[in-house]
Amino acid sequence: MMQQIETVFSLDRISVVVPCLNEEEPIGEVVSDMLSQGVGEVIVVDNGSTDRTAERAIAAGARVIAEPQRGYGRACAAGVAALSPSAEIVCFLDGDGSDVPSFTRAVVEPVVTGRADFVMGSRLRGYREHGSMTPQQVFAGWLAGLLIRFVYGVRYTDMSPFRAMRVDRLRSLGMQEQTYGWNLEMQMRVAAAGLRLIEIPVDHRCRRGGVSKVSGNLVAGFQAGWKITTTFLRLAWSLRHQARANFATQGQ
């Protein structure tokens, strides 16, 4: 697979964005493992950490930028804004070590070879280490996939952070969500725009250090669930005309 990618696309044009909040324990290994895959750069977005996340990311070879105003979507957007001019594909993953960097080539390959505009790694279709996802996370991914399929006719099984997309396509989506709804918004906008999407199985493991900001916190988990729900309802309403136009065009 590596040989196929190199003959079509230079890996130094793939940038990886890692939003982080207090991940000093796993972030060094995450950055090192990603760079070992041959990507051009790893951008760690420090979203207001109070520990040594930034220091350890820099030591591992990442370019670190600061987004002090907290919010998962804000951190991801800040990473996209900081991409190198030569970046043509952007890959996202979390900084807690739960995503497996060795799957990077599999995630970016359909975008690299032109088979897809957007690729998401599905944790629900891959191997999950015991305890790596809570029942609430599994259910949320299933429910979001069901709703998106009902509205747009495309199938997702997860809202995994491990994903890849062409930079120009991502910037054309008009992403607005600033908190936990970022991943869902991206999936919905991709579907509504009629872009080519592929979901592939990826392995998932327990975080390699630190404390979950959502799954281990009941209040934060409720807030994230509420935000995801309201994001879906808002976007389903606002994107309905775009989706209908795309479906009509495809049917001609």
C-alpha positions in Angstrom: 0.0 0.0 0.0 2.8 2.4 0.8 4.3 1.9 -2.6 1.0 2.6 -4.3 0.5 5.9 -2.3 4.0 7.1 -3.0 3.6 6.6 -6.8 0.5 8.8 -6.8 1.0 11.3 -4.1 3.9 12.7 -2.1 3.3 11.9 1.6 4.9 15.2 2.6 1.7 16.8 1.5 -0.4 15.0 4.1 -0.8 17.0 7.3 -2.2 15.6 10.5 -4.1 17.7 13.0 -4.3 16.6 16.6 -6.5 18.6 18.9 -5.3 18.3 22.5 -6.3 19.2 26.0 -4.1 18.0 28.9 -2.6 15.0 27.1 1.0 15.2 28.3 1.2 11.4 28.9 0.3 10.0 25.5 1.0 12.9 23.1 4.7 12.3 22.6 4.1 8.7 21.4 1.1 9.8 19.3 3.3 12.4 17.5 6.2 10.0 17.1 4.1 7.2 15.7 2.4 9.5 13.2 5.6 10.9 11.9 6.9 7.4 11.5 4.1 6.8 9.0 5.8 9.3 6.7 3.3 12.2 6.9 4.6 15.7 6.1 3.7 17.3 9.4 1.9 16.8 12.7 0.1 19.9 14.0 -0.8 19.6 17.7 -3.4 22.2 18.7 -3.1 23.0 22.4 -6.6 23.8 23.5 -5.8 25.5 26.8 -3.8 22.7 28.4 -2.5 23.3 32.0 0.1 20.5 31.8 3.1 19.8 29.5 1.2 18.8 26.5 2.8 21.4 24.2 6.3 20.8 25.5 6.2 17.1 24.9 4.5 17.5 21.5 7.3 19.8 20.4 10.0 17.4 21.7 8.4 14.6 19.7 8.6 16.6 16.5 5.2 18.3 16.2 4.4 21.9 15.3 2.3 23.2 18.1 -0.2 26.0 17.8 -2.3 27.4 20.6 -6.1 27.8 20.7 -6.8 29.0 24.2 -10.5 29.2 23.8 -11.7 25.7 24.5 -13.8 23.7 22.2 -13.1 20.6 20.1 -14.3 22.3 16.9 -12.3 25.4 17.6 -9.2 23.3 18.0 -9.8 21.4 14.8 -10.5 24.6 12.9 -7.4 26.2 14.2 -5.4 23.3 13.0 -6.9 23.5 9.5 -6.1 27.3 9.4 -2.5 26.5 10.3 -1.9 23.9 7.6 1.2 24.3 5.4 0.4 25.8 2.0 1.6 22.5 0.4 -0.8 20.4 2.3 -3.4 18.7 0.1 -4.9 16.2 2.4 -5.6 16.6 6.1 -5.9 13.8 8.6 -7.4 14.1 12.0 -7.1 11.9 15.1 -7.2 12.4 18.9 -4.2 13.0 21.1 -5.0 10.4 23.8 -3.4 7.5 22.0 -6.7 5.6 21.5 -6.5 5.9 17.7 -3.9 3.6 16.1 -1.5 5.6 13.8 -0.5 2.5 11.8 -3.9 2.7 10.2 -3.1 6.2 8.7 -2.1 4.8 5.3 -5.4 2.9 5.1 -7.4 6.0 6.0 -5.7 8.3 3.6 -5.3 5.9 0.7 -8.8 6.3 -0.8 -8.4 10.1 -0.8 -4.9 9.8 -2.2 -5.9 7.6 -5.1 -9.0 9.7 -5.9 -11.6 7.1 -4.9 -13.1 9.3 -2.2 -13.3 12.9 -1.0 -13.7 11.9 2.6 -12.7 8.8 4.6 -13.6 7.9 8.1 -12.2 5.1 10.1 -14.9 3.2 11.9 -14.1 1.9 15.3 -17.3 0.0 15.4 -16.3 -2.1 12.3 -12.7 -2.6 13.5 -11.2 -4.3 16.5 -11.9 -2.5 19.8 -9.8 -3.0 22.9 -12.0 -3.9 25.8 -13.1 -0.7 27.6 -11.9 1.6 24.8 -15.4 2.9 24.1 -18.3 3.3 26.5 -21.8 2.0 25.6 -22.9 5.6 25.3 -20.2 6.2 22.6 -21.2 3.1 20.7 -24.8 4.0 20.8 -24.2 7.6 19.8 -22.3 6.5 16.7 -25.0 4.0 15.8 -27.8 6.6 16.3 -26.0 9.3 14.3 -25.4 6.9 11.5 -29.1 5.8 11.5 -30.3 9.4 11.4 -27.9 10.5 8.6 -28.9 7.4 6.6 -32.5 8.3 7.0 -32.0 11.9 5.9 -29.3 11.6 3.3 -29.3 8.0 2.3 -25.6 7.4 3.1 -24.3 5.0 5.7 -22.1 5.7 8.7 -21.5 3.5 11.7 -19.5 5.9 13.8 -18.4 9.4 14.6 -14.7 8.5 14.9 -12.2 11.4 15.1 -9.8 9.4 12.8 -10.6 10.7 9.3 -9.0 12.2 6.2 -10.2 14.7 3.6 -8.8 16.8 0.8 -8.0 20.3 2.2 -9.9 22.1 -0.6 -13.0 20.0 -0.1 -12.9 20.5 3.7 -12.6 24.3 3.4 -15.5 24.3 0.9 -17.9 22.7 3.5 -18.3 25.8 5.5 -17.8 24.2 8.9 -19.2 26.2 11.8 -19.5 23.9 14.9 -17.0 24.9 17.6 -17.4 22.2 20.2 -18.3 18.5 20.3 -20.5 18.5 17.2 -17.6 19.1 14.8 -17.2 15.5 13.6 -21.0 15.1 13.1 -21.2 18.4 11.2 -18.4 17.3 8.9 -20.2 14.0 8.2 -23.5 15.7 7.5 -22.0 18.3 5.3 -20.2 15.7 3.3 -23.4 13.7 2.8 -25.5 16.8 2.0 -22.9 18.0 -0.6 -23.0 14.6 -2.3 -19.3 14.0 -1.9 -17.8 10.6 -2.3 -17.2 9.0 1.1 -15.8 5.7 2.3 -15.8 4.3 5.8 -13.1 1.7 6.6 -12.5 -0.4 9.7 -9.8 0.8 12.1 -8.7 -0.6 15.4 -9.3 1.3 18.6 -7.6 1.0 22.0 -7.9 2.4 25.5 -6.4 5.9 26.0 -2.7 5.8 26.8 -2.8 8.2 29.7 -4.8 11.1 31.2 -8.5 11.3 31.8 -11.3 11.4 29.2 -12.9 14.9 28.9 -16.3 13.3 28.0 -16.7 9.6 28.4 -15.4 9.6 32.0 -17.5 12.5 33.1 -21.2 12.2 33.4 -22.0 15.9 33.1 -19.6 16.4 30.2 -21.0 13.3 28.5 -24.5 14.7 28.8 -23.4 18.1 27.4 -21.6 16.4 24.5 -24.7 14.3 23.7 -27.0 17.3 23.9 -24.6 19.3 21.6 -24.5 16.5 19.1 -28.3 16.2 19.1 -28.9 19.9 18.6 -26.2 20.0 15.9 -27.9 17.2 14.0 -31.3 18.9 14.2 -30.0 22.3 13.2 -27.9 21.0 10.3 -30.6 18.7 9.0 -32.9 21.7 8.7 -30.3 24.1 7.2 -28.8 21.6 4.7 -32.1 20.2 3.4 -32.2 22.3 0.3 -28.6 21.5 -0.6 -29.2 17.8 -0.2 -32.3 17.9 -2.3 -30.5 19.7 -5.1 -27.7 17.2 -5.0 -30.0 14.2 -5.1 -32.0 15.8 -8.0 -28.8 16.3 -9.9 -27.6 12.8 -9.4 -31.0 11.4 -10.5 -30.8 13.2 -13.9 
